Amino acid sequence: MLRVPKVILLIESSRASGRALLRGVADYSHHHGPWSFSWEPAGLEKVQPLLETGEADGIILRDVAGAEEIMAYGLPTVVVGHRKTEIPGLVNVVTDSEAIGRMGAEHLLGCGFKHFGFCGYVKTPLENTTWSEIRKEFFCERIREAGFAHPPHYALSTLPKDWSRGWRSLAQWLGALPKPLGLMACNDDCAQRVMEVCKLAGLTVPDTIGIIGADNDEVVCGLTDPPMSSIAINFERAGYEAAAALDGLMRGAPVVPDRITAAASHVVTRRSTDFVAADEPHLAKALRFIRDHGRGGVSVDAVVLSAGLSRRALEKRFRKQLGRSILEEVRRIRTDHIARLLAETDLPVAKIADLLGFPDIQHIARYFQADKHISPVAYRKVHVRPGASLWRSQNGDSFPRSGVVPMATPG
């Protein structure tokens, strides 16, 4: 009789990121298992009997309090990083915080903001929020590269008792910053709190403050008013790769990656950043025109005509305010839309080319590669969600059904 591996999952499901990780693990099991799961989203004590009797073959867990006790049993282990830095000697799942910070900055710069800020979390003995610090660092770096001042930042406490009396301090900080302000929060939970404070303080979103989060938790983003823009992170793919790594550990594979990256794929734009350079009416018209029509490809002349300004004058405004040309902005909007279709749909690349007005697959491939420095096929392998579409032929672009799982490249 074939023995079915028993895998412990200590991953919470209260947030979209945890549910996506679990979907990825389940999908790997469906394709390469079967596995038997013991899933405990909360307490560790319920899995203690499995650990003590040696029934479990492997474990995937968040780096929560008590994780060291679990790891001491010596089971093949994959750790999903949340509160701490990476743990040497184990397979660690981390988010690409460098790319997330820069992506948030790029989005707010593209909206035409001139003033910026960042809100993250306080480091505590129990929660070393290194990921928040990294996102802040690379957000600020990109803003400075664009020629703007180093953004101020605010650190929120994650403790509920501190929030009840600390929101006024955040309101004062937000109120004192120059407006209109483009603000990135370290994740959606943090961004939701900032938006709550904006409402209490009478700061309108997005006209006074434009806000973007990270994780793209659709429930959290939809609960805010207005709905919140966020950076999509491919946790489902990371869950699939985490399961592949655990499978390698359980089988005694000679080579297993020690780091798996949950890659940031694209920005999901909602009304919380629906702001376009309000104090530059010609630039605002041009940016709005590009947003509305750029997906299908527009000429620089058409953008100039929409703005009602000479080409030379409009180019100067683009360079000064955004740090790029009109054509570069058109390409950015268009390639971002290609990236979203590659990550969120199973449309063949040829169909995406047709939808967006490219003459053929070769043209869209060259266009995308020039901006993203990766081919559409390679991008999809990294960012697509696992499942049937991953293994389906994409108009001749085939994906392996077995063997080594393609790993996301750390940022």
N, C-alpha and C positions, 0 to 999 in steps of 0.2 A: 504494500500500500504506500502511495506517495505521501510523504510527510509535508503538511502545509505549515510554512513558517508562521510563528505567532509574533506579531509586531505591536508594541505599545505605542499609542499616540497620545502625548500630553500636549495638545494644542487646543487653545480656546477657540470658540466659534462665535463669540459675541461681535466680532468685527469682520468685515469683508475679507481682510487679509488672511485671517485664520481659516475662514471657510474656503478661500481659494487654495491655500496650501493643502488642506484636506482633500479637495477635489483633485489636485495634482497627484497626491499620493494614491488616492483611489484609482485614478486613471492608469497609473503605472502598474498597479496590482492587477487591473483588468487585462492589460496587455501582456504582462510578464509573470503574473502570479500563477495560481491564486495565493493570497495571503489571508491569514486570520488576524483580525484587529481587536485590540482592547483599547477603546477610546475613552479617556477621562479628561474632559475639558477643565476640570477644577482641581480637586484634591489629589495629592500624590498617594495618600494612604491606601486608596482602593487598589492600586497596582502592586502594593507591597507583597501580597501572597504570590503573585506571578514571579516577582523577582527572587523571593526566598526559595521557591520550589524549583527555580531554573526552567520554568515552562516557556519563558519569553526568549525569542531569538534576536530581537533588535528593538531599538526604541528611537523615536523622533520626538523631541521635546523642546519647548521654549526654555530659555535660560532663566527660569523663575527661581524664587527662593526655594531651597531644598534640592535643586538640580544636582548639586555636587554629591549628595547622598545617593541619588539614583545612579550617577555615573560611576560611583565606587564599586558597583556590582560587576563592572567590566564588560557589559554587553556592547555589541556593535551599536554605536550611538551617532546620531546626527542632531546637532544643536541649532535651533532657530534663534538667531540673535535678536534681542529686544532691549534688555536692560544693561547688558554688560558688553565689554569688548570681546573679541574672538578668543576662544579657548584653545590653547595650543594642544596638538595631538589628536584633535577631534575634527570631524567634518562640520564646518560652520556655514550656515545659511545667513547671508547678509544682504541688505539693500544697497543699491548703487547710489549712495548718498551724495557722492560728488556730482554725478549726472543730474540727480534730482535738484540740488541747489542751483546748478547752472541753468537747468530747464525752467525753473521758476523765474529766474532773473530774465531769461530770454523772453518769456511770455509777457512779463510786465513792461520790459523795454519795448516790445512790439506794440503794446497798447498806447505808448506815447507818454508814460509817466516820466517825470523829471526828479521826483523825490521818492525815496525808497526806505523800507524798514523791514526788519525780520523779527518774528516772535517764535521763540523756542521754549524748551523746558529747562528747569533748574536741575543741576546735578545734585544728587543726594547720596548718602552712603548705601541706600538700598537700590537706587536707580541711577546708574552711570549712563546718562543719555548722550553717549559719544556720537551717535548717529545724528542727533539734533545739532550738535556743534559742527559736524562736518558739513551738513546742509547749509548752515549759516555761513561757514567759511567760504564755500564755493559760490554761494549766492552773492556774497559781498565782493568776492574777487571778480565775478563777471560784471557786476555793476560798475566797479572801478575801471575795468577794462573798457567799458563803454564811455568813460570820461566823466562819470558822476562821482560825487562825494561818497566816502565809505558810509554805508547805511547804518543807522543806529539800530540796536537790538534790545529786546526785552525778554526776560526769562520768567516763564510762568511756573508756579509750583504745581505738581501733579496731585497734591494731597487735597481732598475735598474740603477739609477744615480751613486750609489756607485760601481756597478760592472764595469762600463766602465773605471774607473780609479783604481779599486782595484785588478784586476786580476794579475797585475805585482807583487803585494805583495804576493799573493798566489803562483805564479811561483817561487819567491825567497825562500819561505818557503819550497816548495816541492824540489827545487834544493839543499837545504842545508841538507836535511835528508839523512841518510845512505841508501844505495841501496844494493840489490833490496828491495823494500818497499811494504808491503801489507797495503792498505789503505781502510778504510770503510768510506763511506759518509752517512749522516743521512737519506737521501732519494734519489730517482732516479734523481730528478731535481738537487740536490746538486752534485751528482756523475757525472752527465752529464757536469756540469760546470768544475769540476775538470779535466775530460778527455779533455775538450776543451783547458784548460790551459796547460795540458801536451803536447798537439799537438803544441801549440804556443811556448812552451819552449823547444821543441825537446826532451821530455822525453817519451820514447817508452812504450806503454802499450801492453802486461803485462810484458815484459822482464825487464824493469826498475821499473815500478810501476804497481802492480796489484790492481784493483779497484772493489769494490762491493757496490751497492746501496741497497735501500729497497723500496718496493711497487710493484716491478715487473710490471711496466707500460711498456707493450710490445712496444708501439710506441717510448717512450723515450729511452728504452734500444736498440731498433733497429736503432735509429738515430745516435748513437755513432759509432765510428770506432776505434777499433773493437767493436762488440756488447757487451753490458754490463751485467755482472752477477748481480743478484738482489735477495732479499729475498721476497718470495711470502707471501702476507698478505691476509687473507680471508675476504675482505670487503663485499663480497656478502652475506656471512653468517651473518656478523654483521648487514647488512641492513635488512635481514630477521628477526633477533632477535630484532632489533630496532622497526620494525613494530609490532612484537608480543607484545612488551612492551607497545607501544602506544595503541594498541588494548585493552590491560588490563586497561590502564589509562582511556580510553574513556568509557569502560564498568563499571568502578568503582570496579575493581578487588581488593581484600583485600591485595594481595601481588604482587608487581611488582619489578623486580630487579632495583637497582639504578645505576648499572654499567654493561655495555656490552663490552666485549673485542673482538676486531678484532685480531684474533690469527695469529701468524706467523707460517706457515706450513712447508716450506722447502726452500732451496736455488735453484734457477734456474741458473745453471752454463752456462756462455757464455764465449767468448774468452778473455774478459778483465781480467780474473783471471786464464787463461790457463798457469800457471807457476808451475813448479815442481822442487823445491830445486836445482837450477842450479849449485850451488857450491858444491853439494854433489852428484856426478854422480851415485853412487851405490844406494843411497836413492832415487834419481830421477827416476832411472829405476824401482825400486820397487813400488814407488807411481804411476807411469804411468801404470805399469802392473795391479795394483789393480784397478785403475780407468777404465781401458779397459776391465777387466775380472771379477771384484769383484761382479758385480750385480748377476751373476749366481752362485757365491760361488767359491772361490779358496782356496787351502790349503796354510798354511804357507810355506811348503816346495817348492811349486810352485813359491811363491813370492821370496824366497831365491834364487832359481835357476835363476830366471829372473834377479836378481841383480848382480849375479856373485861374491858373497861375502859369507863368512861363516855366519851361522845362528846367532852365538853369536855376531859377529861384526855388523851385520845388526840390530839385536835387540837393541844393544847399540845406534846405530844412530837414530833409531825410538824413543827410550826413551829420548835421549838428544834433538833431534830437534822437536819432536812432542808431547812429554810427554805421549805417549801411545805405546803399543806393536804392533807388526805386526798384530796379530789376532784382536786386538781392532780396528785397522784402517780398516781391511777388514769388520768387523761387522758394523762400522760406515757408510761406503760407501753403504753397502748392505741395512741396515735399512733406510738410507736416500732415497734410491730408492723405497723401499716399501712404505714409507711415501708419496712420490710423486705420486705413482700410486693410493694410497688410496684417496688422495686429489683431483687429477685431472681426474680420470676416474671413471666409474661405474662398473669396472670389479669386479666380485665376488672375495672374498678373496681366495677361492680355486683356481681360475684361476691365480691370482697373484702368489700363491705358485707354481703352475705348471710352469709358465713362468720363475720364478727365481730359479728353481731347488730344491724346497723343496718337500719332499716326500708326505706331506699332510698338511691340514689346521692346525692341532694341532702343528706341528713343526714350521710353520711360526708364529703362535700366540705366542709360547713361546720365539722364537728368537726375535721378535719385542718387546714384553713386557720387556724382560731383558734389552734392550738398551733404549727404550723410556719410560718405566715405565707406559705404558698404552696399552690396548689391541688394535688390529687392528680395531675391530668394534667400540670401544669407540673413537679411533682417528678419524675414518671416520665421526662419528656423530658430532664431533667438527669442523673438517676441510673441509668436503665436501661442495661443492657449492650447494645451494638450487636448487630445481627443480625436475623434474620427477625422476632422479636417486636417490634422497634422499629418496623418498617414495617407491621405488621399492625394492622388496626382494632381498637381496644379498646372494644367495645360502643358504637361511635359516636364514640369519641375517636380521630380519625385523626391520623397522623403523616406529614409530607411525604416523598415518595420522591425528590425532587430539589430543587435549589436550595440556598439557604444552610443549612448545618448549624447547628442550634441550639447555641450555645456555652454552656458552664457559666459561671455568674456568679462571678467571683473573690470569695473570702470576705474 
